[in-house]
Amino acid sequence: MLVTAPMADAQWTVTNLHPAGSVNSFATASSGAQQAGFEMLADGYRRAALWNGTAASWVNLNPAGALQSEIYGGSGTQQVGYAVIGERSAGLWSGTAASWVNLNPAGAFNSEAYGNSGFQQVGTVYFGSNTPGSASLWNGTAASWVNLHPAGSARSIAWATNGTQQGGTALVGARFRASLWSGTAASWVDLNPAGSAMSSVSAISDTQQAGWALVGGTTRAILWSGTAASWVDLNPAGATASQANAASGSYQAGFAVVGGVNHAGLWSGTAASWVDLSPFLPAGFTSSVATGISSDATYLYIAGYATDSASGVSQALLWKRPICAADFNGGGLGVQDIFDFLSAWLGGDPRADFNGNGLSVQDIFDFLNAWLAGC
């Protein structure tokens, strides 16, 4: 399925990952060329799911004996989330239902894992039905659990990790505050921007943290570099709200509310860099959200979901484009890209608007310069 619109970062393809027989489906994480999330069945229960770029590649990860399960994060060949087997337990998968590892610590009432990187997993743990959750860190087993709950906090959640740092939110006083840890509760750093009513880190790349903050009455996508003062407002011009849900390298993915509708989007560090992914949706789809981002040597992958306006059903989606903008056909940089680009330009194909300023001769020069530069 190829859907295009005029923009400088063109060559996006959109693949519907919705499994046959599923009522709703959500792709919540992306790792390399793999996507993970969950599907919702007619009985209302959910099953953890894994894809490899197509709906037909869907793998049911619901562990044996589990009432339901969901995946929220993925890194390398592993996935994290929870499964309900008696209690709701944070879990770790390695690509199959049988690989599920129960991370629920001894004595815990229930738990969920939300993010992972390398050998680390993060989430939250509850030690009673009426007790607040504690931000948590694991290294592959229930026994490895580390409590990240900051002193003085009423509640905390760790949403993401890059393998050495953990990001999330902590309720301090009356405010949820974007939070950063380095493996211990005592390492907690308050990232809440000055003047923000509440905030949260949703994702971490190597050196940056992405999430959201409520500033001036508006929920705004935010990017940090380790301190509260470093925050960068990513809210695109014209958007009434936004949120960054995922990060990889210099990219952030999430959504912005435009005209009252969620538009999945991509940033590269500034509000002005925002790329609206909604024009590439299949016909009839609206209200899209990006929840995961990853790449390999060839492609940038964005996982998420959108609503089928006719049925109201949410369906898992994969956006994909070549890493190299001059790789026009997505098959690797080669002479054929030149022929394909020129053919598209002569035919008035909006994909050939290489610089995003409307089709003109300048697009040819800009494309050839990128091609000669190797990307």
Secondary structure, DSSP 8 states (H G I E B T S, - for coil): -----S-TT---EEEE---TT-SEEEEEEEETTEEEEEEE-TTS-EEEEEESSSGGG-EE---TT-S-EEEEEEETTEEEEEEESSSEEEEEESSSGGG-EE---TT-SEEEEEEEETTEEEEEEESSTTS--EEEEESSSGGG-EE---TT-SEEEEEEE-SS-EEEEEEETTEEEEEEESSSGGG-EE---TTEEEEEEEEE-SS-EEEEEEETTEEEEEEESSSGGG-EE---TT-SEEEEEEEETTEEEEEEEETTEEEEEEESSSGGG-EE-GGGS-TTEEEEEEEEEEE-SSEEEEEEEEEETTT--EEEEEEEEESSTT-TTSS-SSHHHHHHHHHHHHTT-GGG-TTSS-S-HHHHHHHHHHHHTT-
